[in-house]
Amino acid sequence: MTSLLTNNAALTALTTLMGTSRQVDATSKRISTGQRVSDAADNAAYWSIATAIRSDNAALGAVKDSLGLGASSVDTAYNGLTGVLGDLQTLRAKLQTALQPGIDRAKVQTEIQAIQARMKATADSSTASGRNWISVDSSPANPAYRASETVIGGFSRDSSGTVTFSKIAIDVAAIRLYDAGSASASVPATSAQFTAQVALGGSPGFGAGTADFSGTNEVAIRIVGSGGIETLMLNRTTLASAAQDLSKVKPAEVVSALNNQIAASASMRGNVVVSLDTSGRLHFETTATGKDTNLNILSGTETAGATWLDLGLGANGGTALYQPLVSAASAYANLNLSGAHTKTIAVSDGTTTTSVTLNAASLPAPADATSVTIEEVRAMLNASLSAQGTPIRFGLTGPTNAPDHLVLIGAAGGPSGTVTITGTGVAALGFTSGQTGTSATAINTSYRPTVFGSDNATTSTRGILDTPGTSGMAVGTLDISTLTGTAGDATLAALITQVDKAIASVTNAGTKLGANKTQIDGQKTFVDTLMKANARTIGILVDADVEEESTKLKALQTQQQLATQSLSIANGAGAGLLSLF
């Protein structure tokens, strides 16, 4: 049926032509842009993902630039350090030359000044991107100074869209050679602390994280410190109120039992606290601070027939330690060991008597032989006892200001079970001649050294080469031209040691920068690889297959021509009908 009002063939041909034209336009767009998803209308999900990845890649590009600048700064600082390191080695050689007799130190100083000027110039010129990390000014008036510089090393976005940047830290305070700032930092006094060698939960006494105190297992912990001497017991009796199950005592319950006994002790209450450190080791610490605080910890058993349990405090000596012999309570008076002055004591364990002579020759250098401190006396006593193979050792304790008590602790080697101290020098050490200690309340363990606290101190924020040493001079400004005589030789020797330490510090600073450079280079490689992976991901999502689209376009153009011809034929059908009239 042919209608004068509706040309169905023409409408069909027109619809086909319009559809084909739309496909031609879409295909032409893919070929011209090279993308099958060039806007959200093409594929909203893919477009959104690709846009986010492109944004991430732009951020990673900025990170890559930052790493490049950071690498430049690190290289510059490292080159400066290596240059100064060579000059320091030359400086040390000049100082060693000046130590020889007959050398004109004023002339050597002229060479040293040239070396010092070269080191300072090298450090000052080691600037990259406006930053100098080895010649700084840390004064409060310089807001640009940072003790720790950072290099942006990475970029990430989590599932919630939060963006984070990883940073590579450069410890400028540790690598600076010169610091024009004169500020100082106050280091607070510390307490005396003693930490076990092994984590409590991982010690031999703890199996599967718990210890069995239901039978004869026992640990006696003797605390010798500024507050006095006290023995803490861990056994089924003392743990009864602290542990829920004596066969499975937990580390926290051990700590609770020890602190309960400290709280009940008149000498230790408020003086010592027991805890577990971040590694789970038993940690003993004095509540008082300052160099007068000290702490000795010994571990073993004190009950006949008890089985010692290793809680990681130290190796079990396997023999009884005597009740400590404590010197007189009067303040220790520094000894005069100069010249012919000597002090001799004899320590006997019932089988062997060990004689120790204190004199200027046995005094550790550097020290003043006319006023030997109690710390130096202890060092000499223990060195001599150790050299003679005697297991007896001296510790230190004291009430306030400074340690003023010597504590004698010894391992039983003889049948008497008694340690005796005699000799003409015992009174000078605060003991009484013939004073004894027995193993009646002995403790099985090895000797542990005294741990001291420290007083408040002020530290300079200057750099490695401009911080004064014991000589009062800094490496960067030392002057040997006026050093003469024996005192001058001693100062010069101290300066050589100071320069040697500076070389070690600069070497360590170079090691740190080398590690930073390795980290930055590795991160640069990773960021570059990540950017390429992101680019491939974007290509998979949105790139068009040009060969496929070209072939498709050729087919669509043919279909478009046929549709045009069909439309023309359909439109001509009406004209043929009108010719009948």
C-alpha positions in Angstrom: 0.0 0.0 0.0 1.3 3.4 -1.0 0.3 6.4 1.1 0.3 10.0 -0.1 0.7 11.2 3.6 3.4 8.8 4.9 6.5 7.6 3.1 7.4 4.7 5.4 10.4 3.7 3.2 11.8 7.2 3.4 11.4 7.3 7.2 13.2 3.9 7.5 16.0 5.0 5.3 16.3 8.3 7.2 16.5 6.5 10.6 19.2 4.2 9.3 21.1 7.1 7.8 20.9 9.1 11.1 22.1 6.1 13.2 24.9 5.4 10.8 25.9 9.1 10.9 26.1 9.0 14.7 28.3 6.0 14.6 30.5 7.6 12.0 30.8 10.7 14.2 31.7 8.6 17.3 34.3 6.6 15.4 35.8 9.7 13.9 36.1 11.2 17.4 37.9 8.1 18.7 40.3 8.2 15.8 41.0 11.9 16.1 41.4 11.9 19.9 43.0 8.4 20.1 40.6 7.6 23.0 37.5 5.5 23.2 36.6 7.3 26.5 37.4 11.0 26.2 34.6 12.3 28.4 32.2 11.1 31.1 29.5 10.6 28.5 31.5 7.8 26.8 31.9 5.7 30.0 31.4 7.4 33.3 33.1 4.8 35.4 36.2 4.5 33.2 36.5 8.2 32.8 36.3 8.8 36.6 39.0 6.2 37.3 41.3 7.5 34.5 40.9 11.1 35.7 41.9 10.1 39.3 44.9 8.2 38.0 46.0 11.2 35.8 45.7 13.3 38.9 47.9 10.9 40.9 50.4 10.8 38.1 50.6 14.6 38.2 51.3 14.4 41.9 53.9 11.7 41.4 55.6 13.9 38.8 55.9 16.6 41.5 57.3 14.0 43.9 59.8 13.0 41.2 60.9 16.6 40.9 61.2 16.9 44.7 63.4 13.8 44.8 65.6 15.3 42.1 66.1 18.4 44.1 66.7 16.4 47.3 69.3 14.3 45.5 71.0 17.4 44.4 71.1 18.8 48.0 72.4 15.5 49.3 75.1 15.2 46.7 76.2 18.7 47.4 76.4 18.2 51.2 78.2 14.8 50.7 80.8 16.3 48.4 81.4 19.0 50.9 81.8 16.5 53.7 84.3 14.4 51.7 86.3 17.5 50.8 86.5 18.5 54.5 87.3 14.9 55.5 90.5 15.0 53.4 91.4 18.4 55.0 90.9 16.9 58.5 93.2 14.1 57.7 95.8 16.6 56.6 95.2 18.6 59.7 95.8 15.6 61.9 99.1 14.9 60.2 100.2 18.5 60.8 99.3 18.2 64.5 101.3 14.9 64.7 104.2 16.6 63.1 104.0 19.5 65.6 104.2 16.9 68.5 107.8 16.1 67.5 110.5 17.9 69.6 112.2 20.9 68.0 109.3 21.7 65.6 108.3 25.4 65.3 104.6 25.2 66.1 104.0 28.8 65.0 105.0 27.9 61.5 102.9 24.7 61.6 100.0 26.9 62.8 100.3 28.9 59.6 99.7 25.8 57.5 96.9 24.8 59.9 95.1 28.1 59.4 95.2 27.6 55.6 93.6 24.2 56.1 91.0 25.6 58.5 90.1 28.4 56.0 89.8 25.8 53.2 87.4 23.7 55.3 85.2 26.6 56.1 85.1 27.8 52.5 84.2 24.3 51.4 81.4 24.0 53.9 80.0 27.5 53.2 79.9 26.9 49.4 78.1 23.6 49.7 74.8 25.1 48.8 72.1 23.6 46.6 68.7 25.1 45.8 69.4 27.8 48.4 70.0 25.2 51.2 73.2 24.5 53.0 73.2 21.5 55.4 76.8 21.5 56.7 77.2 25.2 57.4 74.1 26.5 59.2 72.8 29.1 61.6 70.6 27.5 64.3 70.0 30.8 66.2 66.4 31.7 67.0 66.8 34.7 64.8 67.0 32.4 61.8 63.6 30.9 61.1 64.8 29.1 58.0 67.0 26.7 60.0 65.6 23.2 60.5 67.3 20.6 62.6 65.7 18.0 60.3 65.1 18.6 56.6 62.7 16.5 54.6 62.5 15.4 51.0 59.0 14.3 49.7 59.6 10.7 48.7 56.1 9.3 47.9 52.4 9.9 47.3 49.5 7.7 48.1 45.7 7.9 48.2 43.6 5.5 50.3 40.1 4.2 49.6 38.5 7.1 51.3 40.4 9.6 49.1 42.8 10.8 51.8 46.1 11.8 50.4 49.4 11.2 52.3 53.0 12.0 51.4 55.9 9.9 52.6 59.0 11.8 53.6 62.7 11.1 53.7 64.3 12.8 56.8 67.8 14.4 56.6 69.3 14.8 60.1 70.9 18.2 59.6 71.8 18.6 63.3 73.9 15.4 63.1 75.8 16.3 59.9 76.5 20.0 60.3 80.1 21.0 60.4 79.7 24.7 61.3 76.9 26.4 63.1 76.8 30.2 63.5 74.1 29.9 66.1 75.1 30.2 69.8 72.0 28.6 71.3 72.3 25.8 73.8 70.1 22.9 74.8 69.4 21.8 78.4 69.6 18.1 78.9 67.6 17.1 82.0 69.1 14.9 84.7 68.4 11.2 84.2 67.6 8.5 86.7 69.7 5.4 87.2 68.2 2.6 85.1 68.8 -1.1 84.8 67.2 -3.2 82.0 67.2 -7.0 81.7 69.2 -8.5 78.8 66.2 -10.6 77.5 62.5 -10.0 77.3 60.7 -11.5 80.3 58.2 -13.4 78.2 61.1 -14.8 76.1 63.5 -15.7 78.9 64.3 -19.3 79.7 62.2 -19.1 82.9 59.1 -18.4 80.8 57.7 -21.1 78.7 54.8 -20.2 76.3 54.9 -16.7 77.9 54.3 -17.7 81.5 56.4 -19.0 84.4 55.7 -21.8 86.9 56.0 -20.8 90.5 53.8 -23.5 91.9 56.7 -25.6 93.2 60.3 -24.8 94.3 61.0 -22.3 91.5 62.3 -19.0 93.0 64.0 -15.8 91.9 65.7 -13.5 94.4 66.4 -10.1 93.1 68.8 -8.0 95.1 68.7 -4.2 94.5 71.8 -2.3 95.7 71.3 1.4 95.1 71.2 4.9 96.4 68.2 4.1 98.6 69.9 1.2 100.3 70.0 -2.6 99.8 66.8 -4.8 99.5 66.1 -8.3 98.3 62.9 -9.0 96.4 61.5 -12.5 96.3 59.5 -14.2 93.6 58.1 -17.6 94.7 54.8 -19.2 95.3 54.4 -17.3 98.6 55.1 -13.8 97.4 53.2 -14.3 94.1 50.1 -15.8 95.8 48.3 -12.4 96.0 49.5 -11.1 92.6 49.0 -14.1 90.3 45.8 -15.9 89.4 47.5 -19.2 88.6 50.9 -19.9 90.2 51.6 -22.5 87.5 51.1 -19.8 84.8 52.4 -16.5 86.1 52.3 -13.7 83.6 54.9 -11.0 83.1 52.6 -8.3 84.4 52.0 -10.3 87.5 55.7 -10.6 88.1 56.0 -6.8 87.9 53.1 -6.3 90.2 54.6 -8.6 92.9 58.0 -6.8 92.7 56.4 -3.4 93.1 54.2 -4.6 96.0 57.4 -5.6 97.8 59.1 -2.3 97.0 56.1 -0.5 98.4 56.4 -2.5 101.6 60.2 -1.8 102.0 61.2 1.2 104.1 64.5 1.6 102.1 63.1 1.2 98.6 59.6 2.7 98.9 59.4 5.6 96.6 63.0 5.1 95.4 62.7 2.4 92.7 60.0 1.4 90.2 59.9 -1.9 88.3 58.2 -2.0 84.9 58.4 -3.8 81.5 60.0 -1.8 78.7 58.7 -1.7 75.1 60.5 -4.9 74.4 59.0 -6.7 77.4 62.2 -6.7 79.4 62.2 -6.1 83.2 63.2 -2.5 83.8 64.4 -1.1 87.2 64.6 2.7 87.5 65.2 5.1 90.4 62.7 7.9 91.0 65.4 10.3 91.9 67.6 11.8 89.2 71.2 13.0 89.1 74.6 11.5 89.1 74.3 10.5 92.8 71.7 7.9 91.9 73.0 4.4 91.1 71.6 0.9 90.8 72.9 -2.7 91.0 70.7 -5.6 90.2 71.6 -9.3 91.1 69.4 -12.3 90.5 69.4 -15.8 92.0 68.0 -17.9 94.9 68.1 -17.4 98.6 66.1 -20.4 99.9 67.7 -23.7 100.5 66.5 -26.3 97.9 65.0 -23.6 95.7 65.4 -23.8 91.9 66.6 -20.7 90.2 64.5 -19.3 87.4 66.2 -17.2 84.7 64.2 -14.0 84.0 66.7 -12.6 81.6 68.5 -10.4 84.2 71.9 -12.0 83.5 73.8 -15.2 83.4 73.5 -17.4 86.5 77.0 -17.8 88.0 76.0 -21.1 89.7 77.7 -20.2 93.0 76.6 -18.3 96.0 77.2 -14.6 96.3 77.9 -13.2 99.8 75.7 -10.7 101.6 77.3 -7.5 100.4 79.8 -5.8 102.6 79.0 -2.1 102.7 81.6 0.5 103.7 81.1 3.0 106.5 78.3 5.6 106.1 80.6 8.5 106.4 81.2 10.5 103.2 84.1 9.1 101.1 87.3 11.2 101.2 89.2 11.3 98.0 92.5 9.4 98.3 95.9 10.7 97.7 97.8 8.1 95.6 100.6 10.4 94.4 104.2 9.6 94.8 104.8 6.9 97.4 101.3 6.9 98.7 99.6 3.5 98.4 96.7 1.6 99.8 96.6 -2.2 100.1 93.7 -4.5 100.9 93.3 -8.2 100.9 90.1 -10.1 100.1 89.7 -13.7 101.1 86.9 -16.1 100.2 88.0 -18.8 102.6 90.3 -20.5 100.2 92.2 -17.9 98.3 93.3 -14.5 99.4 93.7 -11.8 96.8 95.8 -8.7 97.4 95.1 -5.4 95.7 97.5 -2.4 95.8 96.2 1.0 94.9 98.9 3.5 93.7 99.4 6.1 91.0 100.6 3.4 88.5 97.2 1.6 88.7 95.2 4.8 88.3 93.3 5.0 85.0 94.4 8.1 82.9 93.6 10.9 82.8 93.2 11.3 86.6 94.5 13.4 89.4 96.6 11.1 91.7 96.3 13.6 94.5 92.5 13.3 94.7 91.3 9.9 93.5 87.5 9.6 93.4 85.5 6.7 94.6 84.5 5.8 91.0 88.2 5.6 90.1 89.0 3.5 93.2 86.2 1.0 92.2 87.6 0.8 88.7 91.1 0.0 90.0 89.9 -2.6 92.5 87.7 -4.4 90.0 90.5 -4.3 87.3 93.0 -5.9 89.7 90.5 -8.5 91.0 89.5 -9.5 87.5 93.1 -9.7 86.3 93.8 -12.1 89.2 90.8 -14.3 88.3 89.0 -13.5 91.5 85.1 -13.4 91.1 84.7 -10.8 93.8 83.7 -7.3 92.7 83.0 -3.9 94.1 79.9 -1.8 93.4 78.9 1.7 94.5 76.0 3.2 96.4 75.4 6.3 98.4 72.6 8.5 99.9 73.0 11.9 98.2 75.1 14.1 95.9 77.7 11.5 95.0 78.3 7.8 95.6 80.2 7.4 98.8 79.8 3.7 99.7 81.8 0.8 98.3 79.8 -2.5 98.2 81.8 -5.7 98.2 80.1 -8.7 96.6 81.9 -12.0 96.0 81.3 -15.6 94.8 82.0 -18.4 97.2 85.1 -20.4 96.3 86.0 -21.8 99.7 84.4 -24.0 102.3 84.0 -21.3 104.9 81.2 -19.5 103.1 82.6 -16.3 104.3 84.4 -13.4 102.6 86.8 -11.3 104.6 88.4 -7.9 103.9 91.7 -7.0 105.6 94.8 -4.8 105.0 96.2 -1.4 105.9 94.0 0.3 103.2 90.6 -0.9 104.4 90.0 2.1 106.6 90.6 4.5 103.8 87.9 2.7 101.8 85.4 2.9 104.7 85.6 -0.7 105.7 86.7 -2.2 109.1 89.7 -4.5 109.0 88.5 -8.1 109.4 84.9 -7.2 108.3 83.2 -10.3 107.0 80.1 -11.2 105.0 78.6 -14.7 104.9 76.7 -16.6 102.3 73.8 -17.3 104.7 71.6 -15.1 102.7 73.6 -15.7 99.5 72.3 -15.1 96.0 73.2 -17.1 92.9 74.1 -14.9 90.0 76.9 -13.1 88.3 78.0 -9.6 89.2 76.2 -6.8 87.4 77.8 -3.3 87.1 76.5 -0.2 88.8 74.3 2.0 86.5 74.4 5.7 87.3 72.1 8.6 86.5 73.3 11.9 85.1 72.9 15.6 86.2 71.4 18.4 84.3 73.7 19.5 81.5 73.9 22.1 78.8 75.0 21.0 75.4 76.1 23.3 72.5 74.2 23.3 69.3 77.3 24.1 67.3 78.6 21.8 64.6 81.3 19.1 64.5 84.1 21.5 63.7 83.2 24.5 65.9 82.3 22.8 69.1 85.0 23.2 71.8 86.6 20.0 73.1 88.3 19.4 76.5 91.1 21.6 75.4 88.7 24.6 75.1 89.4 24.9 71.4 87.4 23.7 68.4 88.9 21.9 65.5 87.9 24.6 63.1 89.7 27.3 65.1 92.4 25.5 67.1 95.7 27.3 67.6 98.9 25.5 68.6 101.3 28.4 68.2 101.4 29.1 71.9 101.6 25.5 73.2 104.9 24.9 74.9 106.4 22.6 77.5 104.9 19.4 79.0 101.5 21.1 79.4 101.5 22.1 75.7 102.4 18.6 74.7 99.5 17.2 76.7 97.1 19.8 75.1 98.4 19.0 71.6 97.9 15.3 72.2 94.3 16.0 73.3 93.8 18.1 70.1 95.0 15.2 68.0 92.5 12.9 69.7 89.8 15.6 69.2 90.6 15.8 65.5 90.5 12.1 65.2 87.0 12.1 66.8 86.0 14.8 64.4 87.2 12.6 61.5 85.0 9.8 62.8 82.0 12.1 63.2 82.4 13.5 59.7 82.7 9.9 58.4 79.6 9.0 60.2 77.8 12.1 58.8 78.9 11.0 55.3 77.5 7.5 56.0 74.2 9.0 56.9 74.1 11.1 53.7 75.1 8.1 51.7 72.2 6.1 53.1 69.9 9.1 52.3 71.1 9.2 48.8 70.6 5.5 48.3 67.0 5.9 49.6 66.3 8.8 47.4 67.7 7.1 44.3 65.7 4.0 45.0 62.5 6.1 45.5 63.1 7.9 42.2 63.3 4.6 40.4 60.2 3.4 42.1 58.2 6.6 41.3 59.2 6.5 37.7 58.1 2.9 37.4 54.8 3.7 39.2 54.1 6.6 36.8 54.6 4.3 33.8 52.4 1.6 35.3 49.7 4.3 35.9 50.0 5.4 32.3 49.5 1.8 31.1 46.4 1.5 33.3 45.0 4.7 31.8 45.7 3.4 28.3 43.9 0.1 29.0 40.8 2.0 30.3 40.4 4.8 27.7 42.7 4.3 24.7 41.1 3.5 21.4 42.3 0.7 19.0 43.0 2.9 16.0 43.3 0.0 13.6 39.9 -1.4 14.7 38.3 2.0 14.6 39.7 2.8 11.2 38.3 -0.4 9.8 35.0 0.3 11.5 34.9 3.8 10.1 35.3 2.5 6.5 32.4 0.1 7.0 30.3 2.9 8.5 31.0 5.3 5.6 29.9 2.5 3.2 26.7 2.0 5.2 26.2 5.8 5.2 26.4 5.9 1.4 23.9 3.1 1.0 21.5 4.7 3.5 21.7 7.9 1.5 20.9 6.1 -1.7 18.1 4.2 0.0 16.6 7.5 1.2 16.9 9.0 -2.3 15.1 6.0 -3.8 12.4 6.1 -1.2 11.9 9.8 -1.8 11.7 9.2 -5.6 8.9 6.7 -5.1 6.3 9.5 -4.4 7.3 11.3 -7.6 6.7 8.1 -9.6 3.2 7.8 -8.2 2.3 11.4 -9.1 3.2 10.7 -12.7 0.1 8.4 -13.0 -2.1 11.4 -12.5 
